[in-house]
Structures are given as structure tokens and as C-alpha cells.
Amino acid sequence: MSLTRKIKSKTRAVQGWIMLYFGRATGNQHLESKGAASRPGNNLGQRSGKIKGMFKR
């Protein structure tokens, strides 16, 4: 996984967490659900990069 893809993946994950907690803090259910929905896909992208790295060694 290239450095730019790692950065983009991590950025999306952080944005998801921010939306989730900001939605909870303000009581905005739409923002909270949007943040929760964006998290699982980003974590999967990070895990696939880690797995690929293990096999390269």
C-alpha cells in the first residue's frame, strides 16, 4: 500500500470518528449515522494494507 493511500485511508477513518462524536455531542442523528457508516470500510482498508505488509517481509 502506497503512502498516499495510507494517508487517505487514515484521513477517512478520522473523519468518520469526528462525524460520529460530533453528531452525538450535538444530537444530530444524521451526522452520527453518517460517521458510523463511514468507519467500517476505512478500517478494512487499513487492515488489508497491514496484511499485505506482513507477506512482503
C-alpha positions as CSV (number, residue, x, y, z in Angstrom):
1,M,0.0,0.0,0.0
2,S,1.5,3.3,-1.0
3,L,2.0,6.2,1.4
4,T,-0.7,8.3,-0.2
5,R,-3.3,5.5,0.1
6,K,-2.4,5.0,3.7
7,I,-2.8,8.7,4.4
8,K,-6.2,8.8,2.6
9,S,-7.4,5.8,4.4
10,K,-6.4,7.2,7.8
11,T,-7.9,10.6,7.0
12,R,-11.3,8.9,6.1
13,A,-11.2,7.0,9.3
14,V,-10.6,10.1,11.4
15,Q,-13.3,12.0,9.6
16,G,-15.7,9.2,10.4
17,W,-14.8,9.3,14.1
18,I,-15.2,13.1,14.1
19,M,-18.6,13.0,12.4
20,L,-19.8,10.2,14.8
21,Y,-18.8,12.0,18.0
22,F,-19.8,15.5,16.8
23,G,-23.2,14.1,15.9
24,R,-23.5,12.5,19.3
25,A,-22.5,15.8,21.1
26,T,-24.9,17.9,19.1
27,G,-27.7,15.4,19.0
28,N,-27.6,15.3,15.2
29,Q,-28.6,11.7,14.3
30,H,-28.0,12.2,10.6
31,L,-24.4,13.2,11.2
32,E,-23.9,10.5,13.8
33,S,-25.1,7.8,11.4
34,K,-23.1,9.1,8.5
35,G,-20.0,8.9,10.7
36,A,-20.8,5.4,11.9
37,A,-21.4,4.2,8.3
38,S,-18.0,5.6,7.1
39,R,-15.9,3.8,9.7
40,P,-16.0,0.1,8.8
41,G,-14.9,0.5,5.2
42,N,-11.9,2.6,6.3
43,N,-10.8,0.1,8.9
44,L,-11.0,-2.7,6.3
45,G,-8.7,-0.7,4.0
46,Q,-6.1,-0.2,6.8
47,R,-6.2,-3.9,7.7
48,S,-5.7,-5.0,4.1
49,G,-2.6,-2.8,3.9
50,K,-1.2,-4.4,7.1
51,I,-1.8,-7.9,5.9
52,K,-0.1,-7.2,2.6
53,G,2.9,-5.8,4.5
54,M,3.2,-9.0,6.6
55,F,3.6,-11.1,3.5
56,K,6.2,-8.8,1.9
57,R,8.6,-9.4,4.7
